[in-house]
Amino acid sequence: MDWERETRTGTPEAVFCEGKRSKDIDAILAAARARGQRLLLTRLATDHYAALSPESRADLDFHPLSRTAISGDTPAPRDPSVAVVAAGTSDLPAAHEAARSLAFFGYNAPIVADVGVAGIWRLEARIHDIESHAVVIAVAGMEGALFSVLGGLIAQPIIAVPTSNGYGVAQGGKAALSSALATCAPGVTTVNIDNGFGAACAACRVLRLIQGKPTQPRG
């Protein structure tokens, strides 16, 4: 494990659980407990969580929808904060992954859900709330139109998370990813499909600069 990652980059080490054996995750958690180290687990499916040792499960705050688990205390949230904006309820797994990751990092990240462009009035009703936050993570599948709409309405940094929700040409998230990359709204940045954790890490770097907390210089 890269226990020095937070010192170098400002974001702590996390464990990507998909593909790992349960006994390997148990060993990682045991090592973290021995060090008194907090740990974030991502892509931990419910059946995978159930296969962990009783000691590991007792140590974890598990959130099935986001497939995340936290070992150790979550710090009290501090300002500035991030708005996680989800186009539809089917985008909530990635949205919650982002929000849970930010909570682990110590930032408040309320979710504004079901404000996709198919019901544009719902987004208009929440836009002032959304732009009250320092950074916005936008989460959308299908054609990913939410990214461009937000990019044309607000001044905050926008991190787009295309999701794999969709069918036909939108299946697998490729259409949403293309929309995010090809948006004509300048200043929208993009992470990989379904990568709520990566969006949270990007937001964390922006927030640290806002707070005047650069990482320690190398050397």
URWOHU-V25705 format. One record per helix or strand of 3 or more residues. SS is the DSSP state (H for helix, E for strand). FROM is the first residue (numbers start at 1). TO is the last residue. Records with the same first field share a line. If there is no record, write none. Layout:
SS->FROM-TO / FROM-TO
//
This chain:
H->5-9 / 22-35 / 46-50 / 54-59 / 89-105 / 117-130 / 145-151 / 168-182 / 196-210
E->14-16 / 39-42 / 60-63 / 68-71 / 82-86 / 135-140 / 157-162 / 188-191
//
